Amino acid sequence: MASWTARDIPDLTGTHAVVTGANSGLGVPTALELTRHGASVVMAARDPAKGRAAVREVRERVPGAEVEYGRLDLADLGSVREFADSVTRPLGILVNNAGIAVSARRRTTADGFELLFGVNHLGHFALTGLLLPRLLAHPGARVVTVSSDQHAAGRIDFDDLGMERSYAATRAYARSKLANLMFALELNRRAEAAGADLRSLATHPGFTATNIARVGPLTRPLAALLRLIAQPTEVGALTSLYAATSPDAHGGDFIGPGLRPLQPSPRAYDPEAARRLWQVSADLTGVSFPALTPH
Ligand SMILES: NC(=O)c1ccc[n+]([C@@H]2O[C@H](COP(=O)([O-])OP(=O)(O)OC[C@H]3O[C@@H](n4cnc5c(N)ncnc54)[C@H](OP(=O)(O)O)[C@@H]3O)[C@@H](O)[C@H]2O)c1
């Protein structure tokens, strides 16, 4: 599918979409192209000034765009709930794109979760669960969760989910991206088992020039160098756009650069671990997915 481009996105008139982390990096072209093809899009971002600036940019580039800003801080379950409550229409596309990759020291969310696990995984788990009734109200809805090839290095120690015993930024990121992929695959399994008209897919956009590697003044020259060799955001975003819209993208797919299917690592495929992660995530966030829970 290497020849698929944003021009191949079908007409999305009548489809409502939410993109998280839509003010920066991959989120901007993802929201922009969905809008350009007729979707009404909520660009979710934690910072109102940055979110509104991104909405203005899309409106300038897509005349007549149906696009609005929604405040969403994934590091705060209260904000996740408020945002989910604001989505009142049937939802055809949810792109769980927002992410944080670097925190040199261990930090926590407003609810006390290790920051990267809390934002990248638990925030999106809760958001998806809270939006599930809206997703099920749109036939053929899709949830796209942005993971990474880094998931392969991830390990989930259920006895130390807070990483209080041992913290390292790279391990925290790999773990969160493994959780993203396990969640996406488990969501699809549950949707299939429940006979729900919902597809869940995961993506790895490939090495893309975004703001994700911001880590402080010492590494700025390195970050600048990396940006030179990375692909542009418009190319990286094709993975999410393909997963969200192509008739050839199937539930449970893990789509990588060049829109090639990627093989999840054995740990990402472990259904027992995925069930355990799901249950722990539901317990921690207080969000369950009743429509997809086996009785
Ligand atoms: N770039 C790559 O090479 C690469 C490779 C593999 C996977 N990915 C994945 O791609 C996704 C998008 O990242 P990107 O590369 O486009 O990086 P980016 O430019 O840094 O964008 C990340 C977005 O996530 C938002 N975000 C961070 N913390 C948040 C929070 N607490 N609540 C809500 N939003 C929050 C950021 O908001 P602020 O602007 O306010 O910080 C920003 O909008 C991430 O999931 C990342 O793991 C990227």
The ligand as a Gaussian input file, in Angstrom:
#p B3LYP/6-31G(d) Opt

LIG

0 1
 N        7.703000      11.314000      16.163000
 C        8.074000      10.042000      16.082000
 O        9.154000       9.702000      15.532000
 C        7.183000       8.966000      16.647000
 C        7.546000       7.616000      16.448000
 C        6.715000       6.625000      16.953000
 C        5.552000       6.964000      17.638000
 N        5.227000       8.291000      17.814000
 C        3.986000       8.606000      18.535000
 O        3.272000       9.589000      17.817000
 C        2.372000      10.259000      18.684000
 C        2.357000      11.751000      18.408000
 O        3.596000      12.299000      18.815000
 P        4.414000      13.362000      17.953000
 O        5.627000      12.664000      17.470000
 O        3.556000      14.056000      16.994000
 O        4.933000      14.353000      19.126000
 P        4.559000      15.853000      19.529000
 O        4.815000      16.789000      18.412000
 O        5.296000      16.077000      20.806000
 O        2.998000      15.764000      19.810000
 C        2.519000      15.106000      20.951000
 C        1.171000      15.673000      21.308000
 O        0.724000      15.046000      22.518000
 C        0.284000      16.084000      23.383000
 N        0.297000      15.742000      24.791000
 C        1.372000      15.516000      25.597000
 N        0.972000      15.355000      26.875000
 C       -0.393000      15.498000      26.867000
 C       -1.383000      15.473000      27.876000
 N       -1.081000      15.330000      29.169000
 N       -2.683000      15.636000      27.509000
 C       -3.024000      15.837000      26.235000
 N       -2.112000      15.900000      25.232000
 C       -0.812000      15.745000      25.562000
 C        1.199000      17.246000      23.087000
 O        0.690000      18.461000      23.618000
 P        1.690000      19.693000      23.968000
 O        2.068000      20.310000      22.664000
 O        0.838000      20.570000      24.823000
 O        2.870000      19.100000      24.676000
 C        1.198000      17.176000      21.578000
 O        0.035000      17.765000      21.063000
 C        2.797000       9.888000      20.102000
 O        1.876000       8.940000      20.631000
 C        4.163000       9.225000      19.901000
 O        4.444000       8.259000      20.894000
 C        6.016000       9.298000      17.332000

